[in-house]
Amino acid sequence: MIEEYGLRGRVVIITGATGSIGSAIATEFYNQGAQVVLTGRRHDKLEKLSINLTAHQTKHQLTPLCVPLDLTATDADKTLVSAAIEKFDRLDIVINNAGDINGYMFLKTTPEILNHIMHLNFSVPYNICRTALPHMLRGKYGRIINITSIAGYFGDAGMSAYAASKGGLASATKSIATEYGRRNITANCIAPGIIDTPQIQKIPAERRKELRNLTPMHRFGKPEEVAHLAAFLASERAAFINGQQIHINGGIIR
Ligand SMILES: NC(=O)c1ccc[n+]([C@@H]2O[C@H](COP(=O)([O-])OP(=O)(O)OC[C@H]3O[C@@H](n4cnc5c(N)ncnc54)[C@H](OP(=O)(O)O)[C@@H]3O)[C@@H](O)[C@H]2O)c1
């Protein structure tokens, strides 16, 4: 593994680290020598990820900090950021990746579903950004990376609540970028297209084929490809990229 992004020593919070894309991001940052703070609700998955990371890395002996947490709980943003600060006394990078990717047809989207999706996919990352920012200001360096979605950009059938949550997050991220860019804090989004995850593998084969063919590259993305982009955006090399939503979708331009 080449540490190509200069992330050694950076402290990074990664939400949704127990998921497909989140665990790839955690692996990439850990291998780059960053001090990873990992969260998700599933304790056992977090522990397993942490053990796997340390077992496969001989170059450095960093121990991931695991913070099992339901991010929709009251003050979860504060609990998470405080855990990172208490342990490392700094926070350089936040990757808001946790999300509920379930879709519902518009007329089936009850107020409860809407509230849940907006809470987890929009308010949670928003609040984490707000709680993390003062620490980035103190460190004179910050990288906020919010994982949005192609659906938040184009909209999609059966995805009205999800699309709204991700579209809203993209807009909020741009606003943060314009407020804090001059303080060496960048805020960007990564909007994945269809990424090959267990959720996608559950789709019937025929439909999967159709979806693959909708992508000009005729394949799904890999979680690791999203992770590479996140590492680049988190690095000094991406210092002038701010307020952008970077699409990683194999060429869908619709
Ligand atoms: N997969 C795709 O094709 C795709 C495409 C576009 C965008 N995205 C976006 O990419 C991100 C990751 O997606 P994924 O495919 O990797 O999904 P995933 O495997 O289902 O992972 C979702 C993650 O969110 C965490 N999470 C869910 N509810 C939570 C809660 N209440 N509190 C704390 N953590 C919670 C889960 O952890 P626990 O279950 O342990 O709590 C899990 O780690 C999402 O934001 C998604 O919208 C994915």
The ligand as an SDF file (V2000), in Angstrom:
LIG
                    3D

 48 52  0  0  0  0  0  0  0  0999 V2000
  -24.5940    1.4830   -2.4220 N   0  0  0  0  0  0  0  0  0  0  0  0
  -24.8650    2.3400   -3.3840 C   0  0  0  0  0  0  0  0  0  0  0  0
  -25.0340    1.9710   -4.5580 O   0  0  0  0  0  0  0  0  0  0  0  0
  -24.9480    3.8140   -3.0580 C   0  0  0  0  0  0  0  0  0  0  0  0
  -25.2200    4.6920   -4.1160 C   0  0  0  0  0  0  0  0  0  0  0  0
  -25.2920    6.0570   -3.8430 C   0  0  0  0  0  0  0  0  0  0  0  0
  -25.0900    6.5260   -2.5580 C   0  0  0  0  0  0  0  0  0  0  0  0
  -24.8370    5.6490   -1.5530 N   0  0  0  0  0  0  0  0  0  0  0  0
  -24.6360    6.2060   -0.2050 C   0  0  0  0  0  0  0  0  0  0  0  0
  -23.4500    5.6850    0.3460 O   0  0  0  0  0  0  0  0  0  0  0  0
  -23.5700    5.5680    1.7660 C   0  0  0  0  0  0  0  0  0  0  0  0
  -23.2010    4.1570    2.2030 C   0  0  0  0  0  0  0  0  0  0  0  0
  -24.0350    3.2410    1.5200 O   0  0  0  0  0  0  0  0  0  0  0  0
  -23.8100    1.6560    1.5900 P   0  0  0  0  0  0  0  0  0  0  0  0
  -24.2780    1.0960    0.3110 O   0  0  0  0  0  0  0  0  0  0  0  0
  -22.4270    1.3450    2.0550 O   0  0  0  0  0  0  0  0  0  0  0  0
  -24.8840    1.2980    2.7000 O   0  0  0  0  0  0  0  0  0  0  0  0
  -24.8740    0.1970    3.8580 P   0  0  0  0  0  0  0  0  0  0  0  0
  -23.9380   -0.9130    3.5520 O   0  0  0  0  0  0  0  0  0  0  0  0
  -26.3140   -0.1090    4.1060 O   0  0  0  0  0  0  0  0  0  0  0  0
  -24.2970    1.0110    5.0910 O   0  0  0  0  0  0  0  0  0  0  0  0
  -25.0600    1.9470    5.7700 C   0  0  0  0  0  0  0  0  0  0  0  0
  -24.2760    2.3580    7.0020 C   0  0  0  0  0  0  0  0  0  0  0  0
  -25.0430    3.3350    7.7350 O   0  0  0  0  0  0  0  0  0  0  0  0
  -25.0580    2.9470    9.1020 C   0  0  0  0  0  0  0  0  0  0  0  0
  -26.2900    3.3840    9.7540 N   0  0  0  0  0  0  0  0  0  0  0  0
  -27.5650    3.2150    9.3060 C   0  0  0  0  0  0  0  0  0  0  0  0
  -28.4270    3.7020   10.2220 N   0  0  0  0  0  0  0  0  0  0  0  0
  -27.6810    4.1800   11.2560 C   0  0  0  0  0  0  0  0  0  0  0  0
  -27.9900    4.7890   12.4850 C   0  0  0  0  0  0  0  0  0  0  0  0
  -29.2610    5.0180   12.8670 N   0  0  0  0  0  0  0  0  0  0  0  0
  -26.9830    5.1440   13.3010 N   0  0  0  0  0  0  0  0  0  0  0  0
  -25.7010    4.9040   12.9470 C   0  0  0  0  0  0  0  0  0  0  0  0
  -25.3310    4.3430   11.7890 N   0  0  0  0  0  0  0  0  0  0  0  0
  -26.3250    3.9750   10.9560 C   0  0  0  0  0  0  0  0  0  0  0  0
  -24.9970    1.4160    9.0720 C   0  0  0  0  0  0  0  0  0  0  0  0
  -24.4300    0.9710   10.2710 O   0  0  0  0  0  0  0  0  0  0  0  0
  -25.1930   -0.0060   11.3140 P   0  0  0  0  0  0  0  0  0  0  0  0
  -26.1210   -0.8680   10.5340 O   0  0  0  0  0  0  0  0  0  0  0  0
  -24.0780   -0.7430   11.9860 O   0  0  0  0  0  0  0  0  0  0  0  0
  -25.8510    0.9450   12.2180 O   0  0  0  0  0  0  0  0  0  0  0  0
  -24.0310    1.1800    7.9320 C   0  0  0  0  0  0  0  0  0  0  0  0
  -22.7070    1.2630    8.4020 O   0  0  0  0  0  0  0  0  0  0  0  0
  -25.0200    5.9590    2.1010 C   0  0  0  0  0  0  0  0  0  0  0  0
  -25.0600    7.2880    2.5400 O   0  0  0  0  0  0  0  0  0  0  0  0
  -25.7390    5.8170    0.7790 C   0  0  0  0  0  0  0  0  0  0  0  0
  -26.8450    6.6860    0.6800 O   0  0  0  0  0  0  0  0  0  0  0  0
  -24.7740    4.3040   -1.7750 C   0  0  0  0  0  0  0  0  0  0  0  0
  1  2  1  0
  2  3  2  0
  2  4  1  0
  4  5  1  0
  4 48  2  0
  5  6  2  0
  6  7  1  0
  7  8  2  0
  8  9  1  0
  8 48  1  0
  9 10  1  0
  9 46  1  0
 10 11  1  0
 11 12  1  0
 11 44  1  0
 12 13  1  0
 13 14  1  0
 14 15  2  0
 14 16  1  0
 14 17  1  0
 17 18  1  0
 18 19  2  0
 18 20  1  0
 18 21  1  0
 21 22  1  0
 22 23  1  0
 23 24  1  0
 23 42  1  0
 24 25  1  0
 25 26  1  0
 25 36  1  0
 26 27  1  0
 26 35  1  0
 27 28  2  0
 28 29  1  0
 29 30  1  0
 29 35  2  0
 30 31  1  0
 30 32  2  0
 32 33  1  0
 33 34  2  0
 34 35  1  0
 36 37  1  0
 36 42  1  0
 37 38  1  0
 38 39  2  0
 38 40  1  0
 38 41  1  0
 42 43  1  0
 44 45  1  0
 44 46  1  0
 46 47  1  0
M  CHG  2   8   1  16  -1
M  END
$$$$
